Amino acid sequence: MSEDHVAVINTILRRDPAVHEACARLAGPRVLAYRLEREPGGEPVHWTIAFEQTVQFSLAEAAAPDVVLVGDWSVMIRAAKANREGVRVDPELSVEGDEEILDEILQVLGLASDIATVPVTFPVPADVRRVG
């Protein structure tokens, strides 16, 4: 995700009443974070999703997330690309934090993803580049 991509998604989500309604049903504000490890020695990639009056994405590291999904950036990118193409691929993420909160917010995240999925060019992970 780029800052421009995030800005487009966030604008769509801020304007959508269904997302506002889904967030209002949550027990309170929630924060879901992703920490995706890169190649050895590389800095981790952080994605943060805040659930308050609406759903908002960020590329900043969350200060105090309710739940963190941890995995490998390359695996996550390949899974996201495959999922966009209709092929279900497990991103192999582990969960740190309250899994009940995760269950609660995943429903809202699914709605938000359906509403605000926009075209994107996926990066090619380094291990794939070396193969080809």
C-alpha positions as a printed Julia matrix, in Angstrom:
132×3 Matrix{Float64}:
   0.0     0.0     0.0
   1.15    3.53   -0.71
   0.08    6.74    1.03
  -1.96    7.63   -2.07
  -3.7     4.25   -2.04
  -4.49    4.64    1.67
  -5.88    8.15    1.11
  -8.28    6.91   -1.59
  -9.46    4.0     0.58
  -9.94    6.24    3.62
 -11.97    8.77    1.63
 -14.32    6.05    0.39
 -14.72    4.65    3.91
 -15.35    8.06    5.52
 -18.25    8.6     3.11
 -19.92    5.2     3.42
 -22.9     4.97    5.81
 -22.76    1.15    6.0
 -19.23    1.34    7.41
 -20.32    3.96    9.95
 -23.21    1.72   11.03
 -20.94   -1.33   11.36
 -18.43    0.62   13.46
 -21.23    1.89   15.73
 -22.08   -1.73   16.58
 -18.56   -2.42   17.9
 -18.12   -2.48   21.69
 -15.81    0.53   21.4
 -12.93    1.93   19.35
 -10.57   -0.8    18.17
  -7.15   -0.9    16.54
  -5.85   -3.76   14.41
  -2.21   -3.7    13.39
  -0.14   -5.74   10.99
   3.59   -6.25   11.52
   5.05   -7.83    8.42
   8.68   -8.86    8.51
  10.79   -8.3     5.45
  13.96   -9.99    4.3
  16.58  -10.49    7.01
  17.86   -7.1     8.08
  14.95   -5.24    6.51
  12.64   -3.02    8.52
   9.2    -4.43    9.24
   6.2    -3.05    7.37
   3.38   -1.73    9.53
  -0.27   -1.39    8.56
  -2.76   -0.04   11.09
  -6.53   -0.11   10.85
  -8.55    2.0    13.3
 -12.21    1.27   13.9
 -14.0     4.26   15.44
 -16.77    6.2    13.68
 -15.47    4.66   10.45
 -12.6     2.43    9.37
  -9.32    4.19    8.6
  -6.06    2.71    7.33
  -2.57    3.96    8.09
   0.96    2.94    7.22
   2.22    4.03   10.65
   3.0     1.67   13.49
   0.16    1.53   16.02
   1.02    2.75   19.51
  -1.34    0.45   21.42
  -3.23   -1.96   19.14
  -5.85   -4.34   20.46
  -4.62   -7.06   18.11
  -1.48   -7.47   15.98
  -1.31   -9.84   13.03
   2.3   -10.87   12.46
   3.72  -12.51    9.39
   6.06  -12.36    6.43
   5.58   -9.44    4.03
   6.29  -11.56    0.93
   3.75  -14.21    1.92
   1.16  -11.52    2.72
   1.64   -9.78   -0.64
   1.35  -13.05   -2.58
  -1.79  -13.99   -0.59
  -3.4   -10.57   -1.12
  -2.71  -10.69   -4.86
  -4.1   -14.23   -5.15
  -7.19  -13.31   -3.11
  -7.85  -10.38   -5.45
  -7.77  -12.89   -8.32
 -10.33  -15.1    -6.56
  -7.88  -17.68   -5.2
  -7.96  -18.09   -1.42
  -4.43  -18.17   -0.05
  -3.59  -18.25    3.66
  -1.33  -15.29    4.52
   0.09  -17.35    7.41
  -0.38  -14.68   10.07
  -0.05  -15.25   13.8
  -2.21  -13.35   16.29
  -0.91  -11.29   19.19
  -3.64   -9.9    21.45
  -7.29  -10.49   22.13
  -8.71  -12.96   19.6
 -12.29  -12.12   20.62
 -11.68   -8.52   19.55
 -10.18   -9.83   16.32
 -13.34  -11.83   15.61
 -15.44   -8.72   16.27
 -13.48   -6.41   13.97
 -12.89   -8.89   11.14
 -16.57   -8.65   10.19
 -16.29   -4.87    9.9
 -12.97   -5.16    8.06
 -14.59   -7.52    5.55
 -17.33   -4.98    4.87
 -14.79   -2.16    4.56
 -12.68   -4.23    2.17
 -15.7    -4.97   -0.02
 -16.61   -1.28   -0.15
 -13.18    0.24   -0.59
 -11.23   -2.21   -2.71
  -9.52   -0.15   -5.38
  -7.17   -1.16   -8.19
  -3.61   -1.68   -7.03
  -0.34   -2.85   -8.52
   1.17   -5.36   -6.15
   4.91   -5.2    -5.53
   6.93   -8.24   -6.52
   8.57   -9.75   -3.44
  12.36  -10.14   -3.76
  12.27  -13.94   -3.56
   9.95  -14.06   -6.59
  12.18  -11.67   -8.57
  15.22  -13.89   -8.04
  13.38  -16.95   -9.35
  12.26  -15.36  -12.64
